[in-house]
Amino acid sequence: MNGSDDIKALGKVAVLMGGTSAEREISLLSGNGVLAALRSQGVDVHAFDPAERELAELKRDGFARCFIALHGRHGEDGTVQGALELLGIPYTGSGVMASAIAMDKVMTKRVWSAEGLPTPRYVALARDAQADRTRVRGVPDELGLPLIVKPPHEGSSIGVTKVMGYSQMADAVTLAARYDAEVLCEEFIEGDEVTCPVLGSGESAVALPVIRIVAPDGAYDYQNKYFTDVVKYVVPSGLPEAEEREIQRIVLQAYRTLGCRGWGRADLMVRASDRKPLLLEMNTSPGMTGHSLVPMSARAAGISYEQLCLRLLQDAALDA
């Protein structure tokens, strides 16, 4: 996008940031980064926090499009997307259905499994099953140890436990259940943790360079993700070229299968025993902070942070 006429054609832009989810703090960091980047490009851009203002004000105040920098519930779960559809204001990222499915890790895994895409084995525990001590304690018999227990609707590693023994199961399920009605128990995959962003829609979507994540003792948790420098992000990934290409192929297929558009980022594990990539989740409103992975991958592909923000904004659309 070049020239002031192209920038003017974007109209008055709102960066939706903050919100009410457990990831509000990260959303504010993302939103302020996007705000500064778009402002530096001459965009008429304004911060808008749905926790403090009614979304209907977007229409009243003449906003022409929205950059969604919200994370978690009421941000990337299809609800804000649905409201913007009703208001007729184009927005960045995936539409209502893809956002809602991708936000639910259990539903995402069901869709991927139905399409033959590789994802770790899992057990989903509804409320009544969580109260059944025998059922909870028996999950490791199905998935092996260690295993991962997490709330399927939260991001940023919130409420996640790596369970090493049977005695930890009850506490892990209780913690995850604080954040979600359903609890996801997932087979633990030993190997390389990687992430791969996607830009675009449909057949024109492209996978960006894979990032390999090296965390101390595998502790890629909320604190280490956002507030320390102990995690190493390796891009180019250093993986064999064939492996990188296979990860990108699977990620593109996973993105299209969910009906994603605009942008997204898939998280995967590459199993050490056979080097098979397994899909963990799809983020439809990835972080855009200084630590964030999509800007890092984009830089490796020769796309600056400012260019990335403009490109995403230019791709803002409505489902119908």
Secondary structure as UniProt FT lines:
FT   HELIX           3..9
FT   STRAND          13..16
FT   TURN            22..23
FT   HELIX           24..40
FT   TURN            41..42
FT   STRAND          45..48
FT   TURN            50..52
FT   HELIX           56..60
FT   TURN            61..62
FT   STRAND          65..68
FT   TURN            73..75
FT   HELIX           79..87
FT   HELIX           96..103
FT   HELIX           105..114
FT   TURN            115..116
FT   STRAND          122..125
FT   HELIX           127..130
FT   HELIX           133..143
FT   STRAND          147..150
FT   TURN            152..153
FT   TURN            156..159
FT   STRAND          161..163
FT   HELIX           166..168
FT   HELIX           169..177
FT   TURN            178..179
FT   STRAND          183..187
FT   STRAND          191..199
FT   HELIX           202..204
FT   STRAND          206..207
FT   STRAND          211..214
FT   HELIX           216..218
FT   HELIX           222..226
FT   STRAND          232..234
FT   HELIX           241..258
FT   STRAND          263..271
FT   TURN            272..274
FT   STRAND          277..283
FT   TURN            290..291
FT   HELIX           293..300
FT   TURN            301..302
FT   HELIX           305..314
//
